[in-house]
Amino acid sequence: MQYIYNIFKEKEVFQGGYMRYLKSDLKRELKRGSYIFQDGVYLSWVVKKDCIKIKKFVSKTENKGNGTKIFSIFLSMFPKLKKILKVQKKNHNAIKFYEKHNFKIVKLEKDFIFMECNE
């Protein structure tokens, strides 16, 4: 778990209040088993009634293809369910990544963008 925590810690976009609860969140997610951790990429989710909510997605390295590979595995696991997520407005790389994977912006808030994909 510490290795995963350190990946988040290295990313500037996750600094501040986010880190305060990260360890307890990671413990819960690892216990629940709804995550993929492979090739320095961590992706977790929770299953809702009619959709999958992506909780966390981070890659130790960017632009190496590992994130795309893991994200594709995740998408193939739930082909029929809508996928939803919340991303910080300042996380431009993540927003571009999700848009490349057919996610659309559905709601804007002060600091966050909500996106979904029905594919």
Residue pairs with C-beta under 8 A, 6 or more apart in sequence:
1 23
1 26
1 27
1 30
4 26
4 37
4 42
5 22
5 23
5 26
7 40
7 42
7 58
7 59
7 60
8 14
8 18
8 19
8 22
8 56
8 58
9 19
10 60
11 58
13 88
13 90
13 91
13 94
14 22
14 58
25 55
25 56
29 35
29 44
29 55
29 56
32 46
34 44
34 45
34 46
34 47
35 42
35 43
35 44
35 45
36 42
36 43
36 44
36 70
36 73
36 74
37 43
38 66
38 70
39 66
39 69
39 70
40 59
40 60
40 61
40 66
41 57
41 58
41 59
41 60
41 66
41 67
41 69
41 70
42 56
42 57
42 58
42 59
43 54
43 56
43 57
43 70
43 71
43 74
44 54
44 55
44 56
44 57
45 52
45 53
45 54
45 55
45 74
46 52
46 53
46 55
47 53
47 81
48 84
50 81
50 82
51 81
51 82
51 83
51 84
51 116
52 78
52 81
52 82
52 83
52 84
53 83
53 84
53 85
54 74
54 83
54 84
54 85
57 67
57 71
57 85
57 94
59 66
59 67
59 70
60 66
62 93
67 97
68 97
71 97
71 101
75 83
75 101
75 117
75 119
79 119
82 116
82 117
82 118
83 103
83 116
83 117
84 114
84 115
84 116
85 98
85 103
85 114
85 115
85 116
86 112
86 113
86 114
86 115
87 94
87 95
87 98
87 112
87 113
87 115
88 94
88 111
88 112
88 113
89 95
89 108
89 111
89 112
89 113
90 111
95 113
95 115
98 115
98 117
101 117
102 117
102 119
103 115
103 116
103 117
104 115
104 116
104 117
105 113
105 114
105 115
106 114
106 115
106 116
107 113
107 114
108 114
